[in-house]
């Protein structure tokens, strides 16, 4: 229960007036600028008019879903629960309107969308007794490496070892979505034996979040690198060449952290 209470505390603090940043001056957020203003992404999105996803029934105006991520200036990935997960045209939603409400301080944002969604379901395999991974430990990280793999499959130890240097980055937190039917205690034991000490998702939620985050028919094991709001930085099947690609994506997304590491290592700040 500790991680549930920690998340509740986080949400309460984030919603308080003291925790809200001053609304910035400047231009309003538009569909074209959403990808560059992810801190204003709302957690919930509502249809502002009837809309029919391809190959299924019509969704009515007022249907509300959870924003998974903005994918482009035209489209967002939204989970409508029993009405399905769909790529949705941004103009049929209140996404832009609510982003501006958040920007101006008229709508509270409880925290980074991805952590708000998943923070309650993280477990710490490194704990002496299996327990929740406290959400405040995840907050300082700017990027999240989501790995979708079976911890008891052949080759998982190789994957864990290859990703270990990345897991040591201060700006990154790795999270495993275990592709297994084993219970969480057995999963934690398998992770420890493979050298994986980063958090993993409760087994009862891992499958649902795998469907939510990955594209249909994604090849497993898979890797997805994203920000705390859910902005996609990299996605692909695991292969030996994945680590350089992930490092490049991180350095491109967070050049300040790259410069800081270079300076602390005795190097010069890159020009």
Secondary structure, 3 states (H helix, E strand, C coil): CHHHHHHHHHHHHHHCHHHCCCCCCCCCCCHHHHHHCHHHCCCEEEECCCEECCCCCEECCCCEEEEEEECCCCEEEEECHHHCEEEEEHHHECHHHHHHHHHCCCCCCCCCHHHHHHHHHEEECCCCCCEECCHHHHHCCCEEEEEEECCCCCCHHHHHHHHHHHHCCCCEEEEEEECCCCCHHHHHHHHHHCCCCCCEECHHHHHHHHHHHCCCCCCCCEEEEEECCCCEEEEEECCCCHHHHHHHHHHHHCHHHHHHHHHHCCCCCCC
